[in-house]
Amino acid sequence: MSADFVPEQPSDSIHIALTFDDNFWAPTYATMRGICATTSLRQTIHFHLIHTAISDQHAERLRSIHAEYGSTVQFYDISRDAALNAKIQAFPKIRSRNLNTIVYARLFLCDIVPASVEKLIYIDGDILVRVPIEQFYTIDLGGNAIAAANCPHRVMFQSQRDLVPKAYFRTEDPYFNAGFLLIDTKKFRALDFAAIVEARVAPNQRQNLYYDQDILNIALRGNCKLLDTSWNFQNPLIIHESFDPKIVHYTGKNKPWRLFSSPAFKRQYRHTMKNDVYYQFARERIARRIKRLLRLA
């Protein structure tokens, strides 16, 4: 599945997976570059880029992380994997315009990366890492399959309208955000997420699933080491900069690559993405919007 020949990695490599499509290549690049900029172990980092089809130009920019920092970059084009896509089609259809089926690739991370990878970080492409990534990679999982930060919006995710709990959740239970995970790959690989959904979620309730994040929380209930929110500080405003969070996750609409947005650490993010990438990405987003409007006209 890999598009590049990659030499065998030493056992002390830090393995990091990201999932994205061609519309999200620049934020993915910024997340990767932010990781490398904040660690002295950048040459031990091995990025596993799990994606649908991307342009050669965008792939080359992502690959440039190796030239700049010495980190290894490996591509996995899952649009060519018919068996994996058949598994993904078994899950609820994507209703959100901002998401597509690449979100379900997170359920199969440990089937996609080499079996020799024993520990894996998964990170969303709208995250700014502000501490050395090895601080997260070396967390003791305590026998759990994953470690993740408890979600401050957990009750809303566990509920339907008017805080009526979803049938498969209890609002007093923990609920983690799935955008930043530390994974024991052997334990994670043993989980059959499709079978878990079949067994624990009634057919008439499956339309209420918040895609892979709900599925992960159902499957990993009691099997997750919960971390404090500084490990996944969501939708931050400028006033939150003094909290000095370890991981900044731009989950809302206030994205740092949008011209008129004002999230926390926007200046740092802009330099992490680089000016030329920022403006190229801005032009591409404007072009997509114009095409969308012309189709609607």
C-alpha positions as a Markdown table, in Angstrom:
| # | Residue | x | y | z |
|---|---|---|---|---|
| 1 | Met | 0.0 | 0.0 | 0.0 |
| 2 | Ser | 3.0 | 2.3 | 0.5 |
| 3 | Ala | 3.8 | 4.7 | -2.3 |
| 4 | Asp | 7.4 | 5.0 | -1.2 |
| 5 | Phe | 10.2 | 2.6 | -0.4 |
| 6 | Val | 11.0 | 3.2 | 3.3 |
| 7 | Pro | 13.9 | 1.5 | 5.0 |
| 8 | Glu | 13.2 | -0.6 | 8.1 |
| 9 | Gln | 12.7 | 1.6 | 11.1 |
| 10 | Pro | 14.6 | 1.1 | 14.4 |
| 11 | Ser | 12.7 | -0.1 | 17.4 |
| 12 | Asp | 13.0 | 3.3 | 19.1 |
| 13 | Ser | 11.3 | 5.2 | 16.3 |
| 14 | Ile | 8.3 | 7.4 | 17.2 |
| 15 | His | 5.4 | 6.3 | 14.9 |
| 16 | Ile | 2.8 | 8.9 | 14.1 |
| 17 | Ala | -0.3 | 8.4 | 11.8 |
| 18 | Leu | -2.4 | 11.1 | 10.2 |
| 19 | Thr | -5.4 | 10.7 | 7.9 |
| 20 | Phe | -6.5 | 13.3 | 5.3 |
| 21 | Asp | -7.6 | 14.0 | 1.8 |
| 22 | Asp | -6.2 | 16.4 | -0.8 |
| 23 | Asn | -8.3 | 19.3 | 0.6 |
| 24 | Phe | -6.5 | 19.0 | 3.9 |
| 25 | Trp | -2.9 | 18.6 | 2.8 |
| 26 | Ala | -1.7 | 22.0 | 4.2 |
| 27 | Pro | -3.0 | 21.6 | 7.7 |
| 28 | Thr | -1.5 | 18.1 | 7.8 |
| 29 | Tyr | 1.8 | 19.6 | 6.7 |
| 30 | Ala | 1.6 | 22.2 | 9.5 |
| 31 | Thr | 0.8 | 19.5 | 12.1 |
| 32 | Met | 3.8 | 17.5 | 11.0 |
| 33 | Arg | 6.1 | 20.5 | 10.9 |
| 34 | Gly | 4.9 | 21.6 | 14.4 |
| 35 | Ile | 5.8 | 18.1 | 15.8 |
| 36 | Cys | 9.3 | 18.3 | 14.3 |
| 37 | Ala | 9.9 | 21.8 | 15.4 |
| 38 | Thr | 9.3 | 21.0 | 19.1 |
| 39 | Thr | 11.4 | 17.9 | 19.6 |
| 40 | Ser | 15.1 | 17.1 | 19.5 |
| 41 | Leu | 14.2 | 13.6 | 18.4 |
| 42 | Arg | 13.0 | 14.6 | 14.9 |
| 43 | Gln | 15.2 | 12.1 | 13.1 |
| 44 | Thr | 13.5 | 9.2 | 15.0 |
| 45 | Ile | 10.0 | 10.3 | 13.9 |
| 46 | His | 8.2 | 8.1 | 11.3 |
| 47 | Phe | 5.1 | 9.7 | 9.8 |
| 48 | His | 2.5 | 7.3 | 8.4 |
| 49 | Leu | 0.3 | 9.4 | 6.0 |
| 50 | Ile | -3.0 | 7.6 | 5.3 |
| 51 | His | -4.9 | 9.4 | 2.6 |
| 52 | Thr | -7.1 | 9.2 | -0.4 |
| 53 | Ala | -5.7 | 10.4 | -3.8 |
| 54 | Ile | -3.5 | 13.5 | -3.5 |
| 55 | Ser | -1.7 | 15.6 | -6.1 |
| 56 | Asp | 2.0 | 15.1 | -6.8 |
| 57 | Gln | 2.6 | 18.7 | -5.8 |
| 58 | His | 1.0 | 18.3 | -2.4 |
| 59 | Ala | 2.7 | 15.0 | -1.8 |
| 60 | Glu | 6.1 | 16.6 | -2.6 |
| 61 | Arg | 5.5 | 19.3 | 0.0 |
| 62 | Leu | 4.6 | 16.7 | 2.6 |
| 63 | Arg | 7.6 | 14.7 | 1.7 |
| 64 | Ser | 9.8 | 17.8 | 2.2 |
| 65 | Ile | 9.5 | 17.2 | 5.9 |
| 66 | His | 12.2 | 14.6 | 5.5 |
| 67 | Ala | 14.6 | 17.0 | 3.8 |
| 68 | Glu | 14.0 | 19.7 | 6.5 |
| 69 | Tyr | 14.1 | 17.6 | 9.6 |
| 70 | Gly | 15.2 | 14.1 | 8.8 |
| 71 | Ser | 11.9 | 12.5 | 9.8 |
| 72 | Thr | 10.7 | 9.6 | 7.7 |
| 73 | Val | 7.5 | 10.1 | 5.6 |
| 74 | Gln | 5.5 | 7.1 | 4.3 |
| 75 | Phe | 2.4 | 7.4 | 2.2 |
| 76 | Tyr | -0.6 | 5.0 | 2.1 |
| 77 | Asp | -3.2 | 5.7 | -0.6 |
| 78 | Ile | -6.3 | 3.8 | 0.8 |
| 79 | Ser | -8.4 | 4.8 | -2.2 |
| 80 | Arg | -6.6 | 1.9 | -4.0 |
| 81 | Asp | -7.4 | -0.6 | -1.2 |
| 82 | Ala | -10.7 | -2.2 | -2.3 |
| 83 | Ala | -10.9 | -4.5 | 0.8 |
| 84 | Leu | -10.5 | -1.7 | 3.2 |
| 85 | Asn | -13.0 | 0.5 | 1.4 |
| 86 | Ala | -15.5 | -2.3 | 1.6 |
| 87 | Lys | -15.1 | -2.5 | 5.3 |
| 88 | Ile | -15.5 | 1.3 | 5.6 |
| 89 | Gln | -18.8 | 1.2 | 3.6 |
| 90 | Ala | -20.3 | -1.0 | 6.4 |
| 91 | Phe | -20.3 | 2.0 | 8.7 |
| 92 | Pro | -22.9 | 4.8 | 8.8 |
| 93 | Lys | -22.9 | 7.1 | 5.8 |
| 94 | Ile | -21.3 | 10.6 | 6.2 |
| 95 | Arg | -23.9 | 13.3 | 6.6 |
| 96 | Ser | -21.6 | 16.2 | 7.3 |
| 97 | Arg | -20.3 | 18.3 | 4.4 |
| 98 | Asn | -17.0 | 18.8 | 6.2 |
| 99 | Leu | -16.2 | 15.1 | 6.6 |
| 100 | Asn | -15.8 | 12.1 | 4.3 |
| 101 | Thr | -15.2 | 8.4 | 4.6 |
| 102 | Ile | -11.5 | 9.0 | 5.4 |
| 103 | Val | -12.6 | 9.5 | 9.1 |
| 104 | Tyr | -13.3 | 5.7 | 9.3 |
| 105 | Ala | -9.7 | 4.9 | 8.4 |
| 106 | Arg | -8.9 | 5.7 | 12.0 |
| 107 | Leu | -10.6 | 2.4 | 13.0 |
| 108 | Phe | -8.2 | 0.5 | 10.8 |
| 109 | Leu | -4.9 | 2.3 | 11.6 |
| 110 | Cys | -3.3 | -0.8 | 13.0 |
| 111 | Asp | -4.2 | -2.9 | 9.9 |
| 112 | Ile | -2.7 | -0.2 | 7.6 |
| 113 | Val | 0.7 | 0.5 | 9.3 |
| 114 | Pro | 3.3 | -2.3 | 9.4 |
| 115 | Ala | 2.7 | -5.0 | 12.0 |
| 116 | Ser | 6.1 | -4.3 | 13.5 |
| 117 | Val | 4.8 | -1.0 | 14.9 |
| 118 | Glu | 4.0 | -1.7 | 18.5 |
| 119 | Lys | 3.0 | 1.8 | 19.7 |
| 120 | Leu | 1.4 | 4.5 | 17.5 |
| 121 | Ile | 0.3 | 8.1 | 17.9 |
| 122 | Tyr | -2.8 | 9.1 | 15.9 |
| 123 | Ile | -3.1 | 12.9 | 15.4 |
| 124 | Asp | -5.7 | 15.0 | 13.5 |
| 125 | Gly | -4.4 | 17.5 | 11.0 |
| 126 | Asp | -5.9 | 20.5 | 12.7 |
| 127 | Ile | -3.6 | 20.3 | 15.8 |
| 128 | Leu | -0.6 | 22.3 | 16.9 |
| 129 | Val | 1.8 | 20.4 | 19.0 |
| 130 | Arg | 3.5 | 22.7 | 21.6 |
| 131 | Val | 5.6 | 20.2 | 23.6 |
| 132 | Pro | 8.1 | 17.5 | 22.6 |
| 133 | Ile | 6.0 | 14.7 | 21.2 |
| 134 | Glu | 8.0 | 12.1 | 23.1 |
| 135 | Gln | 6.3 | 13.3 | 26.3 |
| 136 | Phe | 3.1 | 11.8 | 24.9 |
| 137 | Tyr | 4.7 | 8.8 | 23.3 |
| 138 | Thr | 6.3 | 7.6 | 26.6 |
| 139 | Ile | 3.1 | 7.8 | 28.6 |
| 140 | Asp | 2.4 | 4.5 | 30.5 |
| 141 | Leu | -0.8 | 3.1 | 29.1 |
| 142 | Gly | -1.3 | 1.0 | 32.3 |
| 143 | Gly | -2.5 | -2.0 | 30.3 |
| 144 | Asn | -5.1 | 0.0 | 28.4 |
| 145 | Ala | -5.4 | -0.1 | 24.6 |
| 146 | Ile | -5.2 | 3.7 | 24.2 |
| 147 | Ala | -4.6 | 7.0 | 26.1 |
| 148 | Ala | -6.6 | 10.1 | 25.2 |
| 149 | Ala | -7.9 | 13.3 | 26.8 |
| 150 | Asn | -11.4 | 13.4 | 28.3 |
| 151 | Cys | -13.5 | 15.6 | 26.1 |
| 152 | Pro | -14.9 | 18.9 | 27.7 |
| 153 | His | -18.0 | 18.6 | 25.4 |
| 154 | Arg | -18.6 | 14.9 | 26.3 |
| 155 | Val | -22.2 | 15.3 | 27.5 |
| 156 | Met | -23.2 | 16.9 | 24.2 |
| 157 | Phe | -21.5 | 14.1 | 22.2 |
| 158 | Gln | -23.2 | 11.5 | 24.4 |
| 159 | Ser | -26.6 | 13.1 | 23.9 |
| 160 | Gln | -29.2 | 13.9 | 21.3 |
| 161 | Arg | -31.3 | 17.0 | 21.2 |
| 162 | Asp | -32.2 | 18.5 | 24.6 |
| 163 | Leu | -29.6 | 16.3 | 26.3 |
| 164 | Val | -31.5 | 13.1 | 25.9 |
| 165 | Pro | -28.7 | 10.5 | 26.2 |
| 166 | Lys | -28.0 | 8.3 | 23.2 |
| 167 | Ala | -29.1 | 4.8 | 23.9 |
| 168 | Tyr | -25.6 | 3.4 | 23.8 |
| 169 | Phe | -24.0 | 6.0 | 26.2 |
| 170 | Arg | -24.4 | 7.2 | 29.8 |
| 171 | Thr | -23.7 | 10.9 | 30.3 |
| 172 | Glu | -22.0 | 10.3 | 33.6 |
| 173 | Asp | -19.3 | 8.2 | 31.9 |
| 174 | Pro | -16.1 | 9.5 | 30.4 |
| 175 | Tyr | -15.9 | 10.3 | 26.7 |
| 176 | Phe | -12.6 | 11.1 | 24.9 |
| 177 | Asn | -11.9 | 13.2 | 21.8 |
| 178 | Ala | -10.5 | 10.9 | 19.2 |
| 179 | Gly | -8.2 | 13.5 | 17.5 |
| 180 | Phe | -5.1 | 12.7 | 19.5 |
| 181 | Leu | -4.5 | 9.1 | 20.6 |
| 182 | Leu | -1.7 | 7.0 | 21.9 |
| 183 | Ile | -2.3 | 3.4 | 20.8 |
| 184 | Asp | -1.1 | 0.0 | 21.8 |
| 185 | Thr | -1.4 | -1.5 | 18.3 |
| 186 | Lys | -1.7 | -5.2 | 19.4 |
| 187 | Lys | -4.7 | -4.4 | 21.7 |
| 188 | Phe | -6.3 | -2.0 | 19.2 |
| 189 | Arg | -5.9 | -4.5 | 16.3 |
| 190 | Ala | -7.8 | -7.1 | 18.2 |
| 191 | Leu | -10.9 | -5.0 | 18.2 |
| 192 | Asp | -13.6 | -5.7 | 15.6 |
| 193 | Phe | -15.3 | -2.4 | 15.4 |
| 194 | Ala | -18.0 | -3.5 | 13.0 |
| 195 | Ala | -19.0 | -6.4 | 15.2 |
| 196 | Ile | -19.0 | -4.1 | 18.2 |
| 197 | Val | -21.4 | -1.7 | 16.5 |
| 198 | Glu | -23.6 | -4.7 | 15.5 |
| 199 | Ala | -23.7 | -6.0 | 19.0 |
| 200 | Arg | -24.1 | -2.8 | 21.0 |
| 201 | Val | -25.9 | -0.3 | 18.8 |
| 202 | Ala | -29.5 | -1.1 | 17.7 |
| 203 | Pro | -30.1 | -0.6 | 13.9 |
| 204 | Asn | -32.5 | 2.3 | 14.5 |
| 205 | Gln | -29.8 | 4.1 | 16.7 |
| 206 | Arg | -26.9 | 3.9 | 14.2 |
| 207 | Gln | -27.9 | 7.1 | 12.5 |
| 208 | Asn | -27.1 | 8.8 | 15.8 |
| 209 | Leu | -23.5 | 7.7 | 15.8 |
| 210 | Tyr | -20.9 | 10.5 | 15.6 |
| 211 | Tyr | -18.9 | 8.4 | 13.2 |
| 212 | Asp | -15.7 | 6.9 | 14.3 |
| 213 | Gln | -15.4 | 8.9 | 17.5 |
| 214 | Asp | -18.6 | 7.4 | 19.0 |
| 215 | Ile | -17.6 | 4.0 | 17.8 |
| 216 | Leu | -14.1 | 4.3 | 19.4 |
| 217 | Asn | -15.8 | 5.4 | 22.7 |
| 218 | Ile | -18.2 | 2.4 | 22.6 |
| 219 | Ala | -15.4 | -0.1 | 21.9 |
| 220 | Leu | -12.8 | 1.3 | 24.3 |
| 221 | Arg | -15.1 | 2.0 | 27.3 |
| 222 | Gly | -13.0 | 1.0 | 30.3 |
| 223 | Asn | -10.0 | 0.4 | 28.1 |
| 224 | Cys | -8.7 | 4.0 | 27.8 |
| 225 | Lys | -6.3 | 5.9 | 30.0 |
| 226 | Leu | -7.9 | 9.3 | 30.4 |
| 227 | Leu | -5.6 | 12.3 | 30.3 |
| 228 | Asp | -6.3 | 15.9 | 31.3 |
| 229 | Thr | -7.5 | 18.4 | 28.7 |
| 230 | Ser | -4.1 | 20.1 | 28.3 |
| 231 | Trp | -3.3 | 17.0 | 26.1 |
| 232 | Asn | -6.1 | 18.0 | 23.7 |
| 233 | Phe | -7.1 | 21.6 | 24.3 |
| 234 | Gln | -10.0 | 22.3 | 22.0 |
| 235 | Asn | -11.2 | 25.3 | 20.1 |
| 236 | Pro | -8.9 | 27.7 | 21.9 |
| 237 | Leu | -9.3 | 31.5 | 21.9 |
| 238 | Ile | -6.5 | 34.0 | 22.4 |
| 239 | Ile | -7.4 | 34.3 | 26.1 |
| 240 | His | -6.5 | 30.7 | 26.6 |
| 241 | Glu | -2.9 | 31.1 | 25.6 |
| 242 | Ser | -1.9 | 31.8 | 29.2 |
| 243 | Phe | -3.1 | 28.2 | 30.0 |
| 244 | Asp | 0.0 | 27.0 | 28.1 |
| 245 | Pro | -1.7 | 23.8 | 26.7 |
| 246 | Lys | 0.5 | 21.0 | 25.4 |
| 247 | Ile | -1.7 | 20.3 | 22.4 |
| 248 | Val | -3.9 | 22.8 | 20.7 |
| 249 | His | -6.8 | 21.3 | 18.7 |
| 250 | Tyr | -8.7 | 23.7 | 16.4 |
| 251 | Thr | -12.0 | 21.7 | 16.5 |
| 252 | Gly | -14.4 | 24.5 | 15.8 |
| 253 | Lys | -14.8 | 26.9 | 12.8 |
| 254 | Asn | -12.2 | 29.3 | 14.2 |
| 255 | Lys | -9.4 | 27.7 | 12.2 |
| 256 | Pro | -5.9 | 29.4 | 12.2 |
| 257 | Trp | -5.6 | 29.2 | 8.4 |
| 258 | Arg | -8.7 | 31.3 | 7.8 |
| 259 | Leu | -8.0 | 34.9 | 7.1 |
| 260 | Phe | -10.4 | 36.5 | 9.6 |
| 261 | Ser | -10.2 | 34.0 | 12.4 |
| 262 | Ser | -8.5 | 34.7 | 15.7 |
| 263 | Pro | -7.8 | 31.5 | 17.6 |
| 264 | Ala | -5.0 | 31.0 | 20.1 |
| 265 | Phe | -1.5 | 30.8 | 18.8 |
| 266 | Lys | -2.5 | 31.8 | 15.3 |
| 267 | Arg | 0.8 | 33.6 | 14.7 |
| 268 | Gln | 2.8 | 30.5 | 15.8 |
| 269 | Tyr | 0.6 | 28.4 | 13.6 |
| 270 | Arg | 1.1 | 30.7 | 10.6 |
| 271 | His | 4.9 | 30.4 | 10.8 |
| 272 | Thr | 4.5 | 26.6 | 11.4 |
| 273 | Met | 2.6 | 26.3 | 8.1 |
| 274 | Lys | 4.9 | 28.7 | 6.3 |
| 275 | Asn | 3.8 | 31.7 | 4.4 |
| 276 | Asp | 4.0 | 30.2 | 0.9 |
| 277 | Val | 2.0 | 27.2 | 1.9 |
| 278 | Tyr | -0.6 | 29.4 | 3.7 |
| 279 | Tyr | -1.2 | 31.5 | 0.6 |
| 280 | Gln | -1.2 | 28.5 | -1.7 |
| 281 | Phe | -3.8 | 26.8 | 0.5 |
| 282 | Ala | -5.9 | 30.0 | 0.7 |
| 283 | Arg | -6.0 | 30.2 | -3.2 |
| 284 | Glu | -7.0 | 26.6 | -3.4 |
| 285 | Arg | -9.8 | 27.0 | -0.9 |
| 286 | Ile | -11.1 | 30.1 | -2.8 |
| 287 | Ala | -11.0 | 28.2 | -6.1 |
| 288 | Arg | -13.0 | 25.3 | -4.6 |
| 289 | Arg | -15.6 | 27.7 | -3.2 |
| 290 | Ile | -16.0 | 29.4 | -6.6 |
| 291 | Lys | -16.5 | 26.0 | -8.2 |
| 292 | Arg | -19.0 | 25.0 | -5.6 |
| 293 | Leu | -21.0 | 28.3 | -6.2 |
| 294 | Leu | -20.9 | 27.8 | -10.0 |
| 295 | Arg | -22.3 | 24.3 | -9.6 |
| 296 | Leu | -25.1 | 25.7 | -7.5 |
| 297 | Ala | -25.8 | 28.6 | -9.9 |
